[in-house]
Amino acid sequence: MIWRNLSAAMTIKVDMAEAAGECVLMLGDATSLVEKFLGAQICRDGGFAGRSPKSDLYYTVFGIAGLQAVGSQPEYHRFQSYLSGISCEKLTDLVHLAAYIRCRALSGMAIKTSKMAELMIRFRTRDGGFGNFFDKTKGNIYSCFLALGAYQDMDCEMPDENKLLNFVESLKLDGGGYVNRHGSKAASAPTTAAAMAIRYYLDGSKESDSLEWLAKQRKHGGFIAGESVCAPDLLSTAVSLYSLGLWGEDVGPWREETLDFIDSLWSGRGGFHGNWFDNVIDCEYTYYGLLALGNLIP
């Protein structure tokens, strides 16, 4: 494997942090509420709670990134203690391994690149992509996006980059949208946003038809997950805005209605709901709320 030092300005972690960090211009006085809510999600062992009172590695990514976005100065030693107690060799899915790597990067901890790369390659699939488990048969775009972020966090090059790009391209439908894996019939906004981000970071190849398809997934102020979905959600909205923003697409004409949608998911407790039918607020969707707001700054 060839190792190289990537430009700090061209990584998912840094670009998302810069975009999400703009949220304070929208939040104003409510910034302190977000900081208080996220701070209250830190468990005794230093991890962040998910939708249960226990620490969850996946939600810890969003908790740390969310605090950073609102300008908080968290006690990183608490997160470092939590992460030090996790055996990365026992993480049997890519979601949690990528979360572990991102958490270490966010909290300023050293990453043993060669060791992490050995663990990462277990998720490579024969079709050129990445999968969430050790099954080598079929990859998916979401796992490819997570893998790309992990390799960037490790400051190393994606192995067999062209094979991954060819795999991603093979999942594009005629209308411009992308499906997550082979066998799926309907394109989705989060998948298309992830595909566009992968293309942005790996080859800079702009696909106008895919960006146009993504921009058309707006409904009732937000973005819907797919063409057959009736109601928008915060995840689809945040990642779509993020991907469109990477490519410099103009969101100005629908900025106000998108802000109204995001505001409809706001809780006075300092967090965001995932959609209109979700009664819970958590670190993940609160971070997506911050990312969405940051990407709407003129």
Secondary structure, DSSP 8 states (H G I E B T S, - for coil): -------GGGSHHHHHHHHHHTTHHHHGGGHHHHHHHHHHTB-TTS-BB-SSSSB-HHHHHHHHHHHHHTT----HHHHHHHHHT--GGG--SHHHHHHHHHHHHHTT----HHHHHHHHGGGB-TTSSB-SSS--S---HHHHHHHHHHHHHTT---TTHHHHHHHHHTTB-TTS-B-SSTT--S-BHHHHHHHHHHHHHHT----HHHHHHHHTTEETTEE-SBTT--S-BHHHHHHHHHHHHHTT---GGGHHHHHHHHHHTB-TTS-BBSSTT---B-HHHHHHHHHHHHTT--
